[in-house]
Amino acid sequence: MLSVGLTGGIGAGKSEAVRLLAERGAVVVDSDRIAREVVEPGTPGLAAVVAEFGSGVLAPNGSLDRARLGGIVFADEERLRALNALVHPLVARRSAELQAAAPPGAVVVHDVPLLTENGLADRYDAVVVVDASERTRRERLVGARGMAGEDADARMAAQASRAERLAIADFVLDNDGSLADLERQVNALWGKLIDMCAAGKASDQG
């Protein structure tokens, strides 16, 4: 088994790269989806969040009111650290369970938006960074997602820098071009990952 961490800045096209890898046979572990699952109604994760932040972060139906919680934590770095301390271990545990359930010889791609920011590179056998220029990313956020320019700038500035992401990369997918360009690169990357897995350059978790 080969454990791969994949990341990229907002607007870089990370989701498209993950989709292409999944089509080629990768087992995808989506950290964002897991982060939502571990705080669903009835979970210990949601109970812990309510104990820390109060019942005011719950919607009328008992689910987590993400907008309200976001309003609390993104205005206060200490409260954000408190939330991360609750949620990140749960996400890590569930990610490990999903990786362990993958078939022998699988290439497991962990889709981790904040891999760089949280210093997680050492957890994986290889790190893939989906890269695009700030200009390209901003154009995608404003054009495709309809985000206001100042909001796009703020979201990009809040993440790790392009240089910081590239510094931890074992492989880089240059996504300044077309989808066809990205697909060609993913094909080449997939071959390298398969070779790594076959050569036994994977972690002892496999």
GROMACS elastic network, one bead per residue, 0.5 to 0.9 nm:
[ bonds ]
;  ai    aj funct       b0    kb
    1    99     6  0.88485   500
    1   102     6  0.81833   500
    1   103     6  0.79069   500
    1   104     6  0.58559   500
    1   107     6  0.58545   500
    1   108     6  0.72422   500
    1   197     6  0.61675   500
    1   198     6  0.86938   500
    1   200     6  0.82781   500
    1   201     6  0.89746   500
    1   202     6  0.60748   500
    1   203     6  0.74760   500
    1   204     6  0.85420   500
    1   205     6  0.73554   500
    2   105     6  0.72340   500
    2   106     6  0.64038   500
    2   108     6  0.59977   500
    2   109     6  0.83479   500
    2   124     6  0.82279   500
    2   125     6  0.64272   500
    2   126     6  0.81531   500
    2   193     6  0.76951   500
    2   194     6  0.84130   500
    2   196     6  0.75790   500
    2   197     6  0.54231   500
    2   200     6  0.84647   500
    2   201     6  0.75704   500
    2   203     6  0.67930   500
    2   205     6  0.85430   500
    2   206     6  0.67241   500
    3    99     6  0.79640   500
    3   106     6  0.85625   500
    3   107     6  0.62894   500
    3   108     6  0.50380   500
    3   109     6  0.63000   500
    3   110     6  0.74356   500
    3   123     6  0.82828   500
    3   124     6  0.52677   500
    3   125     6  0.52915   500
    3   126     6  0.68503   500
    3   127     6  0.88743   500
    3   202     6  0.68710   500
    3   203     6  0.72217   500
    3   205     6  0.84296   500
    3   206     6  0.81329   500
    4   107     6  0.72284   500
    4   108     6  0.59535   500
    4   110     6  0.59389   500
    4   111     6  0.86474   500
    4   123     6  0.87990   500
    4   124     6  0.53943   500
    4   125     6  0.58329   500
    4   127     6  0.57177   500
    4   128     6  0.71714   500
    4   193     6  0.86227   500
    5   108     6  0.84744   500
    5   109     6  0.59145   500
    5   111     6  0.64036   500
    5   112     6  0.66960   500
    5   115     6  0.75418   500
    5   120     6  0.84537   500
    5   121     6  0.70981   500
    5   123     6  0.79994   500
    5   124     6  0.57471   500
    5   125     6  0.78557   500
    5   126     6  0.63349   500
    5   128     6  0.61461   500
    5   129     6  0.84581   500
    6    14     6  0.78513   500
    6    18     6  0.80294   500
    6   109     6  0.65946   500
    6   110     6  0.58837   500
    6   111     6  0.51269   500
    6   112     6  0.60031   500
    6   113     6  0.77985   500
    6   115     6  0.77726   500
    6   126     6  0.85660   500
    6   127     6  0.57964   500
    6   129     6  0.58394   500
    6   130     6  0.74998   500
    7    14     6  0.65898   500
    7   110     6  0.84941   500
    7   111     6  0.62891   500
    7   112     6  0.54300   500
    7   113     6  0.51882   500
    7   114     6  0.71427   500
    7   115     6  0.62338   500
    7   116     6  0.76922   500
    7   127     6  0.78278   500
    7   128     6  0.64336   500
    7   129     6  0.50914   500
    7   130     6  0.62281   500
    7   131     6  0.88547   500
    7   165     6  0.80964   500
    8    11     6  0.81899   500
    8    12     6  0.59821   500
    8    13     6  0.75639   500
    8    14     6  0.57656   500
    8   112     6  0.83947   500
    8   113     6  0.63674   500
    8   114     6  0.82936   500
    8   115     6  0.85968   500
    8   116     6  0.87643   500
    8   128     6  0.84007   500
    8   129     6  0.53611   500
    8   131     6  0.61115   500
    8   132     6  0.84678   500
    8   162     6  0.85588   500
    8   165     6  0.73124   500
    9    12     6  0.54805   500
    9    13     6  0.82467   500
    9    14     6  0.78025   500
    9   113     6  0.72821   500
    9   114     6  0.86120   500
    9   129     6  0.87194   500
    9   130     6  0.76331   500
    9   131     6  0.73156   500
    9   132     6  0.80908   500
    9   137     6  0.81198   500
    9   156     6  0.71006   500
    9   159     6  0.70318   500
    9   160     6  0.76331   500
    9   161     6  0.82118   500
    9   162     6  0.74789   500
    9   165     6  0.82582   500
   10    13     6  0.75964   500
   10    14     6  0.79930   500
   10   113     6  0.81536   500
   10   137     6  0.69739   500
   10   138     6  0.88163   500
   10   141     6  0.80431   500
   10   152     6  0.87927   500
   10   155     6  0.75019   500
   10   156     6  0.64666   500
   10   159     6  0.81865   500
   11    14     6  0.76962   500
   11   132     6  0.79938   500
   11   134     6  0.87583   500
   11   136     6  0.77987   500
   11   138     6  0.69269   500
   11   139     6  0.83972   500
   11   140     6  0.59416   500
   11   141     6  0.58628   500
   11   156     6  0.86084   500
   12    15     6  0.86385   500
   12   130     6  0.62098   500
   12   131     6  0.57631   500
   12   132     6  0.51826   500
   12   133     6  0.79200   500
   12   134     6  0.86667   500
   12   136     6  0.77723   500
   12   137     6  0.55823   500
   12   140     6  0.83002   500
   12   174     6  0.89291   500
   12   175     6  0.66013   500
   12   176     6  0.79954   500
   13    16     6  0.54162   500
   13    17     6  0.65823   500
   13    18     6  0.88975   500
   13   130     6  0.68322   500
   13   131     6  0.80352   500
   13   132     6  0.80719   500
   13   137     6  0.83797   500
   13   175     6  0.68214   500
   14    17     6  0.51654   500
   14    18     6  0.62461   500
   14    19     6  0.86582   500
   14   111     6  0.81994   500
   14   113     6  0.84412   500
   14   129     6  0.82643   500
   14   130     6  0.57298   500
   14   131     6  0.84176   500
   14   175     6  0.88978   500
   15    18     6  0.50587   500
   15    19     6  0.61537   500
   15    20     6  0.86955   500
   15   111     6  0.82894   500
   16    19     6  0.50464   500
   16    20     6  0.62913   500
   16    21     6  0.87024   500
   16   179     6  0.84481   500
   16   182     6  0.86836   500
   17    20     6  0.51508   500
   17    21     6  0.62458   500
   17    22     6  0.86183   500
   17   130     6  0.74519   500
   17   173     6  0.82928   500
   17   182     6  0.74042   500
   17   183     6  0.78900   500
   17   186     6  0.71070   500
   18    21     6  0.51096   500
   18    22     6  0.61096   500
   18    23     6  0.86358   500
   18    26     6  0.85886   500
   18    28     6  0.74860   500
   18   109     6  0.78101   500
   18   111     6  0.72313   500
   19    22     6  0.51125   500
   19    23     6  0.62918   500
   19    24     6  0.88382   500
   19    28     6  0.88264   500
   20    23     6  0.51144   500
   20    24     6  0.65550   500
   20    26     6  0.89192   500
   20   182     6  0.89410   500
   20   183     6  0.70060   500
   20   186     6  0.69701   500
   20   187     6  0.86011   500
   21    24     6  0.51117   500
   21    25     6  0.65662   500
   21    26     6  0.55383   500
   21    27     6  0.84927   500
   21    28     6  0.83448   500
   21   109     6  0.81421   500
   21   186     6  0.68483   500
   21   187     6  0.83050   500
   21   189     6  0.89987   500
   21   190     6  0.71329   500
   22    25     6  0.51388   500
   22    27     6  0.63889   500
   22    28     6  0.65001   500
   22   109     6  0.84527   500
   23    26     6  0.71821   500
   24   187     6  0.82618   500
   24   190     6  0.75072   500
   25   106     6  0.81418   500
   25   107     6  0.76943   500
   26   106     6  0.69289   500
   26   107     6  0.52320   500
   26   108     6  0.57695   500
   26   109     6  0.63004   500
   26   190     6  0.87136   500
   27    99     6  0.82158   500
   27   102     6  0.70372   500
   27   103     6  0.89956   500
   27   106     6  0.68618   500
   27   107     6  0.61707   500
   27   109     6  0.59817   500
   27   110     6  0.84174   500
   28    99     6  0.88950   500
   28   107     6  0.86053   500
   28   108     6  0.58784   500
   28   110     6  0.59437   500
   28   111     6  0.69991   500
   29    33     6  0.85386   500
   29    34     6  0.81689   500
   29    95     6  0.64898   500
   29    98     6  0.69998   500
   29    99     6  0.75147   500
   29   108     6  0.71247   500
   29   109     6  0.60912   500
   29   111     6  0.60216   500
   29   112     6  0.85768   500
   30    33     6  0.54329   500
   30    34     6  0.62990   500
   30    35     6  0.86964   500
   30    95     6  0.81721   500
   30   109     6  0.84005   500
   30   110     6  0.60898   500
   30   112     6  0.69187   500
   31    34     6  0.50287   500
   31    35     6  0.60208   500
   31    36     6  0.87103   500
   31    91     6  0.67952   500
   31    92     6  0.84515   500
   31    95     6  0.73555   500
   31   110     6  0.70375   500
   31   111     6  0.58809   500
   31   112     6  0.54729   500
   31   113     6  0.76995   500
   32    35     6  0.50482   500
   32    36     6  0.65329   500
   32    37     6  0.88066   500
   32    91     6  0.88137   500
   32   111     6  0.79263   500
   32   112     6  0.73583   500
   32   113     6  0.77412   500
   33    36     6  0.52275   500
   33    37     6  0.62973   500
   33    38     6  0.88812   500
   34    38     6  0.61554   500
   34    39     6  0.88570   500
   34    90     6  0.86720   500
   34    91     6  0.59836   500
   34    94     6  0.72569   500
   34    95     6  0.76196   500
   35    38     6  0.55562   500
   35    39     6  0.69943   500
   35    87     6  0.69445   500
   35    88     6  0.78358   500
   35    90     6  0.79503   500
   35    91     6  0.57971   500
   36    39     6  0.56897   500
   36    40     6  0.65689   500
   37    40     6  0.53132   500
   37    43     6  0.85552   500
   37    45     6  0.89771   500
   37    91     6  0.88430   500
   38    41     6  0.89190   500
   38    43     6  0.64980   500
   38    44     6  0.77710   500
   38    45     6  0.55094   500
   38    46     6  0.72111   500
   38    87     6  0.75105   500
   38    90     6  0.66411   500
   38    91     6  0.70168   500
   38    94     6  0.83830   500
   39    42     6  0.80937   500
   39    43     6  0.59519   500
   39    44     6  0.74305   500
   39    47     6  0.79366   500
   39    48     6  0.87618   500
   39    49     6  0.78940   500
   39    63     6  0.82772   500
   39    64     6  0.71928   500
   39    87     6  0.80358   500
   40    43     6  0.57846   500
   40    44     6  0.88485   500
   40    45     6  0.76266   500
   40    46     6  0.62393   500
   40    63     6  0.64505   500
   40    64     6  0.71748   500
   41    44     6  0.87745   500
   41    45     6  0.88241   500
   41    46     6  0.64374   500
   41    47     6  0.83681   500
   41    62     6  0.64069   500
   41    63     6  0.53810   500
   41    64     6  0.75325   500
   42    45     6  0.84047   500
   42    46     6  0.70097   500
   42    47     6  0.74850   500
   42    62     6  0.89561   500
   42    63     6  0.89343   500
   43    46     6  0.54611   500
   43    47     6  0.65364   500
   43    48     6  0.87900   500
   44    48     6  0.61179   500
   44    49     6  0.86716   500
   45    48     6  0.51424   500
   45    49     6  0.63255   500
   45    50     6  0.87467   500
   45    86     6  0.73141   500
   45    87     6  0.68969   500
   45    90     6  0.73878   500
   46    49     6  0.50368   500
   46    50     6  0.61825   500
   46    51     6  0.85208   500
   46    63     6  0.83111   500
   46    64     6  0.73013   500
   47    50     6  0.51891   500
   47    51     6  0.61259   500
   47    52     6  0.86711   500
   48    51     6  0.50260   500
   48    52     6  0.62429   500
   48    53     6  0.86251   500
   48    86     6  0.70714   500
   48    87     6  0.89447   500
   49    52     6  0.51341   500
   49    53     6  0.59426   500
   49    54     6  0.76269   500
   49    55     6  0.89218   500
   49    57     6  0.84115   500
   49    64     6  0.88926   500
   49    83     6  0.71272   500
   49    86     6  0.71494   500
   49    87     6  0.83420   500
   50    53     6  0.51694   500
   50    55     6  0.54461   500
   50    56     6  0.80294   500
   50    57     6  0.69033   500
   50    58     6  0.77001   500
   50    64     6  0.87947   500
   51    54     6  0.56943   500
   51    55     6  0.77452   500
   52    82     6  0.80803   500
   52    83     6  0.81531   500
   53    56     6  0.75241   500
   53    57     6  0.68573   500
   53    69     6  0.81139   500
   53    72     6  0.87859   500
   53    79     6  0.87475   500
   53    83     6  0.87048   500
   54    57     6  0.63608   500
   54    58     6  0.83170   500
   55    58     6  0.55689   500
   55    59     6  0.88667   500
   56    59     6  0.78897   500
   56    65     6  0.84589   500
   56    68     6  0.80391   500
   56    69     6  0.85838   500
   57    63     6  0.86961   500
   57    64     6  0.61362   500
   57    65     6  0.53638   500
   57    66     6  0.74672   500
   57    67     6  0.86157   500
   57    68     6  0.58636   500
   57    69     6  0.55474   500
   58    61     6  0.77782   500
   58    62     6  0.55930   500
   58    63     6  0.56369   500
   58    65     6  0.50485   500
   58    66     6  0.83804   500
   58    68     6  0.82964   500
   58    69     6  0.85930   500
   59    62     6  0.53619   500
   59    63     6  0.53986   500
   59    64     6  0.58623   500
   59    66     6  0.87052   500
   59    68     6  0.89085   500
   60    63     6  0.74395   500
   60    65     6  0.87706   500
   61    64     6  0.87877   500
   62    65     6  0.85954   500
   63    66     6  0.88727   500
   64    67     6  0.87934   500
   64    68     6  0.86365   500
   64    69     6  0.79443   500
   65    68     6  0.54729   500
   65    69     6  0.62740   500
   65    70     6  0.85376   500
   66    69     6  0.50678   500
   66    70     6  0.58156   500
   66    71     6  0.84277   500
   67    70     6  0.50082   500
   67    71     6  0.61613   500
   67    72     6  0.88260   500
   68    71     6  0.50948   500
   68    72     6  0.66367   500
   69    72     6  0.51831   500
   69    73     6  0.63270   500
   69    74     6  0.84805   500
   70    73     6  0.52688   500
   70    74     6  0.56697   500
   70    75     6  0.81233   500
   70    80     6  0.87319   500
   71    74     6  0.58452   500
   71    75     6  0.63921   500
   71    76     6  0.89379   500
   72    75     6  0.57419   500
   72    76     6  0.66448   500
   72    79     6  0.72510   500
   72    80     6  0.80513   500
   73    76     6  0.51894   500
   73    77     6  0.65744   500
   73    78     6  0.77410   500
   73    79     6  0.50488   500
   73    81     6  0.81909   500
   73    82     6  0.85976   500
   73    83     6  0.75375   500
   74    77     6  0.66308   500
   74    79     6  0.79689   500
   74    80     6  0.63887   500
   75    79     6  0.83009   500
   75    80     6  0.83162   500
   76    79     6  0.53932   500
   76    80     6  0.63455   500
   76    81     6  0.88319   500
   77    81     6  0.62442   500
   77    82     6  0.86698   500
   78    81     6  0.51257   500
   78    82     6  0.63395   500
   78    83     6  0.88185   500
   79    83     6  0.62872   500
   79    84     6  0.86462   500
   80    83     6  0.51068   500
   80    84     6  0.61759   500
   80    85     6  0.85526   500
   81    84     6  0.50524   500
   81    85     6  0.60613   500
   81    86     6  0.87359   500
   82    85     6  0.51271   500
   82    86     6  0.65844   500
   82    87     6  0.89256   500
   83    86     6  0.52525   500
   83    87     6  0.62341   500
   83    88     6  0.83246   500
   84    87     6  0.51288   500
   84    88     6  0.53766   500
   84    89     6  0.82779   500
   85    88     6  0.59355   500
   85    89     6  0.69850   500
   86    89     6  0.65982   500
   86    90     6  0.72652   500
   87    90     6  0.53266   500
   87    91     6  0.62753   500
   87    92     6  0.87312   500
   88    91     6  0.50630   500
   88    92     6  0.60996   500
   88    93     6  0.85888   500
   89    92     6  0.50281   500
   89    93     6  0.61030   500
   89    94     6  0.86150   500
   90    93     6  0.51631   500
   90    94     6  0.62179   500
   90    95     6  0.85137   500
   91    94     6  0.52265   500
   91    95     6  0.59926   500
   91    96     6  0.85484   500
   92    95     6  0.50812   500
   92    96     6  0.61705   500
   92    97     6  0.86883   500
   93    96     6  0.51860   500
   93    97     6  0.63525   500
   93    98     6  0.88487   500
   94    98     6  0.62888   500
   94    99     6  0.86302   500
   95    98     6  0.51807   500
   95    99     6  0.61988   500
   95   100     6  0.86035   500
   95   110     6  0.80005   500
   96    99     6  0.50762   500
   96   100     6  0.60938   500
   96   101     6  0.86299   500
   97   100     6  0.50971   500
   97   101     6  0.62816   500
   97   102     6  0.89355   500
   98   101     6  0.51041   500
   98   102     6  0.65689   500
   99   102     6  0.52984   500
   99   103     6  0.87753   500
   99   108     6  0.65783   500
   99   110     6  0.88631   500
   99   205     6  0.85294   500
   99   206     6  0.85546   500
  100   103     6  0.81259   500
  100   205     6  0.74450   500
  100   206     6  0.75502   500
  102   105     6  0.84670   500
  102   106     6  0.63912   500
  102   107     6  0.86012   500
  102   108     6  0.74699   500
  102   206     6  0.89508   500
  103   106     6  0.56560   500
  104   206     6  0.69415   500
  105   194     6  0.88137   500
  105   197     6  0.67420   500
  105   198     6  0.75787   500
  105   206     6  0.74707   500
  106   194     6  0.86742   500
  106   197     6  0.78933   500
  106   206     6  0.84067   500
  107   193     6  0.72279   500
  107   194     6  0.72250   500
  107   197     6  0.72045   500
  110   124     6  0.87440   500
  111   115     6  0.86431   500
  112   115     6  0.52542   500
  112   116     6  0.87494   500
  113   116     6  0.80455   500
  113   117     6  0.87085   500
  114   117     6  0.51193   500
  114   118     6  0.59689   500
  114   119     6  0.84261   500
  114   120     6  0.84641   500
  114   159     6  0.78380   500
  114   160     6  0.81868   500
  115   118     6  0.54682   500
  115   119     6  0.61740   500
  115   120     6  0.52588   500
  115   121     6  0.65610   500
  115   165     6  0.86664   500
  116   119     6  0.52455   500
  116   120     6  0.64690   500
  116   121     6  0.68923   500
  116   159     6  0.88272   500
  116   160     6  0.66317   500
  116   164     6  0.72071   500
  116   165     6  0.59222   500
  116   168     6  0.75248   500
  117   120     6  0.79830   500
  117   159     6  0.71342   500
  117   160     6  0.58305   500
  117   164     6  0.87749   500
  117   165     6  0.86556   500
  118   121     6  0.86187   500
  119   122     6  0.77196   500
  120   123     6  0.56952   500
  120   124     6  0.78705   500
  121   124     6  0.60291   500
  121   125     6  0.86312   500
  121   126     6  0.79787   500
  121   127     6  0.65427   500
  121   168     6  0.67393   500
  121   169     6  0.85035   500
  122   125     6  0.76261   500
  122   126     6  0.85505   500
  122   127     6  0.87721   500
  123   126     6  0.87738   500
  124   127     6  0.66188   500
  124   202     6  0.86951   500
  124   203     6  0.77720   500
  125   201     6  0.74661   500
  125   202     6  0.57520   500
  125   203     6  0.61433   500
  126   169     6  0.78315   500
  126   170     6  0.58995   500
  126   171     6  0.77453   500
  126   193     6  0.86097   500
  126   202     6  0.87011   500
  127   168     6  0.70048   500
  127   169     6  0.52114   500
  127   170     6  0.51965   500
  127   171     6  0.64363   500
  127   172     6  0.86079   500
  128   168     6  0.86040   500
  128   169     6  0.56088   500
  128   170     6  0.60173   500
  128   172     6  0.57191   500
  128   173     6  0.73375   500
  129   165     6  0.68065   500
  129   166     6  0.67321   500
  129   168     6  0.82555   500
  129   169     6  0.57256   500
  129   170     6  0.79170   500
  129   171     6  0.63877   500
  129   173     6  0.62176   500
  129   174     6  0.85621   500
  130   171     6  0.86697   500
  130   172     6  0.59345   500
  130   174     6  0.62960   500
  130   175     6  0.65756   500
  131   162     6  0.76378   500
  131   165     6  0.84989   500
  131   166     6  0.79421   500
  131   172     6  0.66335   500
  131   173     6  0.58970   500
  131   174     6  0.50752   500
  131   175     6  0.56988   500
  131   176     6  0.74932   500
  132   135     6  0.81510   500
  132   136     6  0.62552   500
  132   137     6  0.63844   500
  132   162     6  0.84190   500
  132   173     6  0.85578   500
  132   174     6  0.61198   500
  132   175     6  0.51878   500
  132   177     6  0.86304   500
  133   136     6  0.52302   500
  133   137     6  0.62232   500
  133   138     6  0.85675   500
  133   162     6  0.80666   500
  133   175     6  0.84759   500
  133   176     6  0.66520   500
  134   137     6  0.51136   500
  134   138     6  0.60211   500
  134   139     6  0.85418   500
  134   156     6  0.80955   500
  134   162     6  0.82146   500
  135   138     6  0.52027   500
  135   139     6  0.61847   500
  135   140     6  0.86982   500
  136   139     6  0.51538   500
  136   140     6  0.62830   500
  136   141     6  0.87145   500
  136   175     6  0.88803   500
  136   176     6  0.63992   500
  137   140     6  0.51664   500
  137   141     6  0.62161   500
  137   142     6  0.86474   500
  137   152     6  0.86418   500
  137   156     6  0.85308   500
  137   176     6  0.84815   500
  138   141     6  0.51179   500
  138   142     6  0.60990   500
  138   143     6  0.82233   500
  138   149     6  0.74357   500
  138   152     6  0.61525   500
  138   153     6  0.71601   500
  138   156     6  0.82394   500
  139   142     6  0.52796   500
  139   143     6  0.55919   500
  139   144     6  0.77620   500
  139   149     6  0.87740   500
  140   143     6  0.51043   500
  140   144     6  0.51370   500
  140   145     6  0.67721   500
  140   146     6  0.85663   500
  140   147     6  0.89492   500
  141   144     6  0.57692   500
  141   146     6  0.64451   500
  141   147     6  0.56281   500
  141   148     6  0.81575   500
  141   149     6  0.81005   500
  141   152     6  0.62176   500
  142   145     6  0.57595   500
  142   148     6  0.59736   500
  142   149     6  0.60887   500
  142   151     6  0.89394   500
  142   152     6  0.69371   500
  143   146     6  0.54823   500
  143   147     6  0.74438   500
  144   147     6  0.81640   500
  146   149     6  0.89782   500
  147   150     6  0.83549   500
  147   151     6  0.64409   500
  147   152     6  0.61907   500
  148   151     6  0.52031   500
  148   152     6  0.62316   500
  148   153     6  0.87186   500
  149   152     6  0.50930   500
  149   153     6  0.62224   500
  149   154     6  0.86535   500
  150   153     6  0.50381   500
  150   154     6  0.61579   500
  150   155     6  0.86336   500
  151   154     6  0.50636   500
  151   155     6  0.61313   500
  151   156     6  0.86085   500
  152   155     6  0.51890   500
  152   156     6  0.62237   500
  152   157     6  0.85547   500
  153   156     6  0.52748   500
  153   157     6  0.60711   500
  153   158     6  0.86404   500
  154   157     6  0.50657   500
  154   158     6  0.61439   500
  154   159     6  0.89511   500
  155   158     6  0.52671   500
  155   159     6  0.68618   500
  156   159     6  0.55426   500
  156   160     6  0.80861   500
  156   161     6  0.82281   500
  157   160     6  0.75264   500
  157   161     6  0.75740   500
  158   161     6  0.87597   500
  159   162     6  0.89334   500
  160   163     6  0.81617   500
  160   164     6  0.61212   500
  160   165     6  0.67144   500
  161   164     6  0.51484   500
  161   165     6  0.64766   500
  161   166     6  0.87480   500
  162   165     6  0.52988   500
  162   166     6  0.62581   500
  162   167     6  0.86548   500
  163   166     6  0.51374   500
  163   167     6  0.60835   500
  164   167     6  0.51843   500
  164   168     6  0.70228   500
  165   168     6  0.57158   500
  165   169     6  0.66698   500
  166   169     6  0.51187   500
  166   170     6  0.85225   500
  166   171     6  0.88361   500
  166   172     6  0.74910   500
  167   170     6  0.86982   500
  169   172     6  0.63485   500
  171   189     6  0.76982   500
  172   189     6  0.89567   500
  173   182     6  0.70171   500
  173   185     6  0.64196   500
  173   186     6  0.73778   500
  173   189     6  0.83877   500
  174   177     6  0.75058   500
  174   181     6  0.84307   500
  174   182     6  0.70645   500
  174   185     6  0.79283   500
  175   178     6  0.72868   500
  175   179     6  0.79668   500
  175   181     6  0.75710   500
  175   182     6  0.59270   500
  176   181     6  0.87992   500
  176   182     6  0.86493   500
  177   180     6  0.81402   500
  177   181     6  0.60371   500
  177   182     6  0.72088   500
  178   181     6  0.51092   500
  178   182     6  0.64694   500
  178   183     6  0.86989   500
  179   182     6  0.50150   500
  179   183     6  0.60860   500
  179   184     6  0.86765   500
  180   183     6  0.50113   500
  180   184     6  0.62922   500
  180   185     6  0.87428   500
  181   184     6  0.53154   500
  181   185     6  0.65022   500
  181   186     6  0.87896   500
  182   185     6  0.51465   500
  182   186     6  0.61489   500
  182   187     6  0.86541   500
  183   187     6  0.61573   500
  183   188     6  0.87107   500
  184   187     6  0.51740   500
  184   188     6  0.64923   500
  184   189     6  0.87123   500
  185   188     6  0.51566   500
  185   189     6  0.60961   500
  185   190     6  0.85374   500
  186   190     6  0.59050   500
  186   191     6  0.85499   500
  187   190     6  0.51925   500
  187   191     6  0.64644   500
  187   192     6  0.89128   500
  188   191     6  0.53019   500
  188   192     6  0.65430   500
  188   193     6  0.88879   500
  189   192     6  0.51090   500
  189   193     6  0.62182   500
  189   194     6  0.86320   500
  190   193     6  0.50890   500
  190   194     6  0.61311   500
  190   195     6  0.85326   500
  191   194     6  0.51846   500
  191   195     6  0.61948   500
  191   196     6  0.86745   500
  192   195     6  0.50242   500
  192   196     6  0.61585   500
  192   197     6  0.86277   500
  193   196     6  0.50172   500
  193   197     6  0.61795   500
  193   198     6  0.85768   500
  194   197     6  0.51102   500
  194   198     6  0.61280   500
  194   199     6  0.85314   500
  195   198     6  0.50591   500
  195   199     6  0.60084   500
  195   200     6  0.86635   500
  195   201     6  0.88405   500
  196   199     6  0.51010   500
  196   200     6  0.64107   500
  196   201     6  0.53719   500
  196   202     6  0.71275   500
  197   200     6  0.53323   500
  197   201     6  0.58955   500
  197   202     6  0.59338   500
  198   201     6  0.76401   500
  198   202     6  0.87416   500
  199   202     6  0.82000   500
  200   203     6  0.82667   500
  202   205     6  0.79040   500
  202   206     6  0.68370   500
  203   206     6  0.61110   500
